[in-house]
Amino acid sequence: MQTKKEKFYNMIEENVGAVVMAIILIVLTLQVILRFLPWLPPNSWSEELSRYLFVWFVYLTACVAIYHNAHIKIDAALNLFPKKARIYVMVLSNLIFLLYALGITYYGFHYTVDIWRSGQISMGLHIKMAYVYASIPVCHFIMALRLIQLSVKMLRHPDQYLNQGALEI
């Protein structure tokens, strides 16, 4: 059973993602409405803001998918392994994904720092592009944490994950 604190931390990406999606919808709705008001000048920032927020949204929801073990997998390949080995194969695949996430975190961090130092700014919003690129290392680091959390849960409760969508043959 999870405490309220654990539930809060386990749903933080979902809640932030929901807020980001709501902002995107509001900004794009206002942009469409403003197109029909000819006395107001068109804005150049709304599409750019929506695009940048969408990048953050996609990475945050990838973290949510890891927490719920909802990434695309090939269950048929998993069924090729003996039943007792399947949970270890799943944890091994999480470990490979973890190494990828940590690598992207490392290189993404250095790339974001380089973008920050270059002083590159966006055309419409005039914000530093490093804020947009920061989504890569930040969210991949969260993915790495979620993969560790998922792997520990898999090893503690293997039956819960072995019966999750896999076909028995």
N, C-alpha and C positions, 0 to 999 in steps of 0.2 A: 504494500500500500504506500502510495506517495504522500508526502506531506505537502502542505500548501506551497511551501518554499520550493520544493522539487518540481511541483506542477508549474509554478511560475517560470522557473529556469528552463524547464523542458518545452515550454510553449513560447519562449521569448522570440524566436525567429518567426513563428506563425503570427504573433501579434504585431511585430514590426512589419512583416510582409503585408499583413492586412491593412495597416495604416498607409504603407507606401502605395499599395494598389488603390486605396481610396483617394489618395492625393492625385495619382495619375488620372483616375476617372474624373475627378472634379476639374482638374486643369484642362483635360481634353474636352470635357463637356462645355466648359466656359469658352474655350477657343472656338468650338463649333457655333455656339450661340453668338459670339462676337462677330463672326463672319457675316451674319445677317443684319448687323447694325452698321450701316455704311458711314455714319458720322464718327465712328470710333476708328482710330488707326489700328491696323493689324499688329499683333504682337509677334515678335520673333523668338521669344524665350520659351513659350509654352511647349512647343514640340521638343525642343532641346531638353527641357526639364523632364518631360515625360520619358524621353529616350534614356536619360541618365538614371532616373528612378527605376525604369524597367530593368536595366542592367543589375542594379542592386536587388530588385525583386527576384529576378531569376536565380541569382546566387543564394539568396536567403531561402528560397523555396527548395533549392537543391539540398540545403542543410536539413530542412524539414523532412524531405524524402529519405535522407539517411536515417534520421531519428526513427521514422516509421518503417524502415527497411522496405521502402517502396521503389527503389531504383530498378531499372529493367535488368532482368537476369534471364538466363536460359535454364529453366528448371529441368529440361530433358537431359542436359549435360550433367547436372547435379545427380540425377538418378542413375548415371553410369557408375557411380561410386557405391561401395557398400554402405548400408544404412548407418553404421557406427562411425564411418569416416566422413559423412556428409557435413556434419557441423564443423569439422576441422577444415574442410574445403571452403566452407562459407567464411570462416574466420581468416583463412589464408587469402581469400579474395578481398576481404576487408583490409588486410594488412597491405596488400598490393595497392589498393585504393588509397590507404593511409600514406604510403610512401609517395604516391603521386600528389596527394593533397599537400603534404609537407614540402615537396619540391616546388610546387606552384606557389606556395606561401613564401618560400625563400626567394625565388626569382621574382615573384610579383612584388614583394616588398622592395627589393632593390630597384626594380623598374619604376615603382611608384615614387621612390626617393629621387630617382633621376628626373622624372617628370616634374616633381616639386622644385628641384634645383633649377630646372630649365625655365621655370616661370610660365609655362604654357597655360593659357587661359582659354575658356570656351568663347565662342563668337557671340552668342545671344545672351547668356547669363553673366558673362565676365567673371566666372569663378575659376579657381585653379583646377586644372584637369586632374591633378593628383587626387582630388576628392572622388572623382569618378573611378579612377584606376585603383583606388584603395579598396574597392569592392573585391578585387581579386585576392590579395593576401588576407584581408580580414575574413572573408567568407570561407576561403579554403582552410584557414586555421580553425574556424568553427567546424567545418566539415571533418577535419582531423580529430577534433575533440569528440564529435558525434560518432565517428567510426570507432574510436576507442570505447566509448560508452556502449555502442551497439555490440561490439565484440565481447565485452565483459558480460553483457546480458545474454548473449548467445551461449557463452560457456556455462553460465549459471543455470539457464533454463533452456536447454537444447530442444526439448520436446515442443516448446512453444514456437520455435523457429523452423523446425523440421516439418511441421504440419502446415506451414504457412504457404499455401498455394502449390506445393510440390505434388506431383502425381505419383502415386505408388504403382510400381510395376513389378 
